[in-house]
Amino acid sequence: MFAVIRTGGKQYRVAPNDIIEIERIAGEPGDIIELGEVLLLGGGEGGPKAGSPAVAGALVAAELVEQKRGDKIIVFKKKRRKNYRRKNGHRQALTLLRITEILTDGKKPSKTKAAPRPEPEKAEKKSAEVKAEKPAKTEKKAAVAPKPRAKPAAAKAKAKAPAPKTPKPKKK
């Protein structure tokens, strides 16, 4: 089953488990978003069902995956021979959604909020091991005398042998 929805002034064809990028809508990652403006339902019984303008009782449920910003675009304006140039950059605010369900007949989404993803346990164990391996600050390290720096080979050659001077020819 698929649906055509409208959000942010644009239309999107969606199916369950699709990931779409839409203009920013309010919410936190893991929230369930209900998109109620379904323009067309298809792939079900009886062929496609178009609304005027929306299909009555249809709803698309989606999980908010991430809030992010799009790529930067450059807006450059110029009027020739008038010394007029303006340069601006723009990054669009976006929301990443995973479509979970396409509902009809006024049904509601099955879950109100997705369960938060647990942090991996491996990272916690590694950080505890690293802390245990570090020496305590109270231990004193043996004092080591700093090594003298070696001069580069080119500097040594110049220092040892001065350049021979060539005698100037005498004028007659």
N, C-alpha and C positions, 0 to 999 in steps of 0.2 A: 504494500500500500504506500502511496506517496501523497503529498499535499503541496499546494502552492500557498505560501504565506506572504504577508506584507508587513514589514517592519522597517522603520527608519527611512520611509519613502522609497524602498526598493522591494522587489519581489524575489523570493527564493523558492526553488523546488527542493523539498526535503523528504527524506525517508528515515525510518528508525535507524539509529546508530550513525547517522551522518554528523559530521562536524562542520559547522558553518561559522563564518566571521561576519558579524553584523556591526552596525554602529552602536556605540556605547549605550548600555542600559544599566540601571542601578542594580546592585546585588554583589554578593561575595561569592568566591569560588565554592562550589558545592550546593548552592541554592537551586531550587527548582523554579524555572520561569515558565509561565503560561502565555503562549502566543495565541490570542483569540481571533485574530483577523485572518481566517482561512478562506482563501478565494476559490480553491478548487480541491476536490478529493478525487483520487484516481487509484486504479489498481485493485479495487474492491468488487463487491457484488453489484451487478447492474450497470457497469461502465462508469465513466467519470461523472462527477456531480459538481456542477458549477453553481456558485452563489451569485446573488445580485445585491450588493457587491460582495457579501461574505456568506458562507454556508452556515445556516442556522444550526446551533448546537455542536459545531465542530471546534476542536481545540488541539493545539500541539503543545506537548510538554517537553521541556528541554532542561538539561543540567548546565549551569554556568561553569565552564571549565577555567577560564582565565580572563582577566581584564588586561589589555595591553594597548600599545600604540603602533600604528602602521609605519610604513617606510616614509622617510622625509621626501617631500616634493618641493621643488623650487618654483616660486611664482615670480616671473620677471616681466616687468612692464617697461616699454620704451616708446618714445615718440621721436622720430628722426628729426634731426636739425633743430631740436628745441631744448637740448641738454636736459632731457627728462628721462631718468632711469630709476626704477624702484625694484629692489630685490627682497623678497620675503620667503621664508621657509614655512612649511606646514606639516604636522604629523597628526593624522586622524586618530581619535580615541576609538578603540574597537573592543568588542566582547566576543569571546570564543564560546560557542554553544555546542553541546552534544545532544542531538534529538533523541529522546527516550521513547515517547509514545505519540501516536496520532489517534485522538479520541473523537468519537462521534456520539450523537444522541444525548448530548449534555453530560457525559460522564466526566469525572474529575480524575486528576493524575493519581497514580497508585501510591506514590511516596511524596511526603511533603518536603523532606530535605534529605539529601544524600549523606551517608555516614562519612565522617571525616576520615581521610586516609591516615593510617598509623605510620609513624616514623619507623624506618628500618632499625632493627635492634643491633645490627652489625656496627653501625656508626657509633652507637653508645659504647659498645664493648671496646672498639678501637680507641676511642678517646680516653677510656679508663686505663687501658694498657699503656698508652703513651705517657699519661701522667705518672704512672708507677715507674716507668723506665727512667724518667728524668732524675738527676741527682738532686739531693736536697740542697738548699741554698746555704745551709750552715757549714757544709763540708768545704774545706779550703783546698784549692788546687795547688799543685807544686808550681813554684815560680819558675818560669822559663825565660831565659834571656832572649831578647829579640835578635834575629839573625840580621847581619849587615846586608844591605841591598847590593846586589851585583850591578856594575855598570854595563850598559850595552856594549857589544863588540866594537861598534863604530866609534863610540866615545873613547874606548881604551886605545884604539889605533891612533887617534888624533893626539891623545895625551902623551903617548910614548915618543912618536917620531914627528918632529915639526916638519912642515913642508919645505923642501929646498928652494932657495931663492935663485932665480936666474939673473945673471948680470945683464945690465942694459948695454946695448951697443953704443960705442962712443961716436960722437959726431965729428966730422972733419972740417 
